[in-house]
Amino acid sequence: MKNTIAISLFFLLFTALQAQEKELTSDTTDQIIYTCPPCGCDKDGEHLSHGGQCPSCDMALRPDYPGLKRVANPQKRPTVGMLLYNGADIMDVTGPWSVFEHARFNIITAAKTKETVSLGMSMELKPDFTLENMPEVDILVIPGGGPAEMNQDMEIVEWIKKRYENTETLFSVCSGAFFLGLAGLLDENEATTFSSLIPSLSRQFPKSKVLNNVKYTDNGKIVTSAGLSSGVDAAFHVVSKYYGQGRAQDIANHMEYAWNIKTEYARTQLADNYLQSIRSLVGLFAKKYTYSHGDNQKWEYRFLLTQQLSHTKIINLVKGQLDNMENWKTSTANQNSITGIITHPMLGKGKVQIKVQDSPQGKVAILTSKKLSK
């Protein structure tokens, strides 16, 4: 009888141990599992036992180890306030907006009234708040446009002043820097703006160090960016201030955008700046604009010209205008070409040649510029 009881107890203990071992080996907390990033495909929420690509949507699967205790991430999602006003440039608003959206920042908009705002010439947006009732934000984006550079809107300037103390980052795009300057926030700080407005920004705010060789500036609290797409690059920089450069670069890669770090590109440094007025002159006689390419050191334009005027006539007309320019000095000239030195207010001296010649397509003008050492 005792033997029977002992055998029964042993059997029960053995069965319990087997069940416990089976439970442990099937415990998903002790396994690495994979899930598809939430995207709306039919695999959302499923646990997969292997890595690689989602069989449904082809996105990279995310690994997870449920047995690891997670420490709650105290980092909050920053809130971005986008200033809207009639005449603001579309890309100044939507470029940074898209970056912050992909970074999963909270985004709200504000304007003088709740009435629909017209951006650029064709886009309309209805703001979430007025300037008076917009909640506090971490980042305030100030786009450029007409009211920032002409007939400057002082109501917006006063609003920026009031927002300054309780905002972590004030971020201007393009001519939005003029609003910051009028608010006194560029004094003793670096700043930049749209390339053709850099001299104006420097004259209007002489206490600021206005830079012409960067995509954006960062003075800790004040970030300014150059024209249009520079706002996208600066927005990635702002994301990196909150989430780190690695994550900002990942977001740029996901958006298939070549993020230009601060000094990798500046519109004002391209050698085509030497040719702007000359290009307009030659363009008077062009049937087609066929080529444009270069970098910070050199540039080349090509035009297919009208057959109504001879090489010599075109060259003489262009030379006559060049000789009246204070920043131009002719070096050599003949019936087919002109070579000279032009002085640019930001780039210094450059060598320029205008050549007219025949080609299989017809008569062409070739304009070249080369930056000279200062």
Steps between C-alpha positions, in 0.01 A plus 500: 500500500783735598678416173186580303466840671869578445477410132189715463666799668809462281285484188309815602826685577654391169190612311506839675866550418437411137212748485715770658781435251251506212361831628847653523605392150182643352526828689523775238664734751820297457507529122586770252191573298445721195216731409416713200506877566136613518419577139149366439601170339344166603806408712460789743496366857628151408811353663742340255788270598747619239648831386522649154219659305129489570346244264204730448643851453879440466588745778789399728371304801577637846654267760382491862590303813191505724692360799703819533360752744440827324577831661237756411638760261456837673563691177191678386402569141588864430222727380561718195306820442487605134436871441271557201429827321382609157794499261720258695698280264351152457829312533606703804194354675457154349869405483566514876144376565570177313827443688338555840206280403732211408682556831159456668508843662166658589416777251255786542446815293411858589417821313358841583146368464336161446425599140657296220854614416637513143856368470693592189264551211283190515496315832246559774519384862264552792699564821432308820537806724532876495818674615320586824381153600772269366629281787866500600724308261856367509590612149367803316545499120501843334478473119603765250289693254393851401394630844836391642713701256270776371242697699627310802218383724569633849201318653679173426825646637335590831348152521844342451638714782227375734567137402878517538540422871280188503618350170805274486583549131406785266565393144479730197495399137612731219390861563335397827835608647386862459222438754761373747721799429216745556430324830862566603588130505783511243715750688844350571387178330586332171221503242428427136215537255409473130812567290392827335376636835825446690628855435165644616500289818855613574417869446176491699650310796867606522538347849443154350774296332329419170658199324487431128678162494269274702164328461398590854626642828439388859555730796357255751148637515486684167530301176492681164510341157562623146241481223227245435648147515756616759208491743482124448869458587462724804191304609706179504754689711226602744385135519860402580501748790213304659555142381867486397667514159470125441123505518481819294712336229279190507195719444675676211587162346141383541383816324758438225647844567870581477537694823753781451685569822551868583802576276465244221310736269418869487318661208701819532828314442419350159708642215189568291461818710767661280280441195155610612480840326700375202271202457203737479676702229586198286156355566350788302632334184428138594244263348569230757681466832684168462753448780596608853747330730783576741603536863660749739803551276366505143177507299386464140183609318404425139233663282379426147490844336278668247620500139371853447826660624862422418766388747659841487175690556415298809851531643505877441160550662600299808842669527343844483288420804784335691723802454238708682507274806710632790599151614618383154837540329558362148826310454473395133230516233456407134208432265428161661580539870548726800713426806505711813513524877185558704492588868222349709414656841515165682722279284767747397656488153412251229617446143217493245494412132216539249554307177273475194563216255332274246384149588300222327188634677566859391669803653579458870623726779720348769541693826761387753613634834791409725559620854834676551697505821420802713 
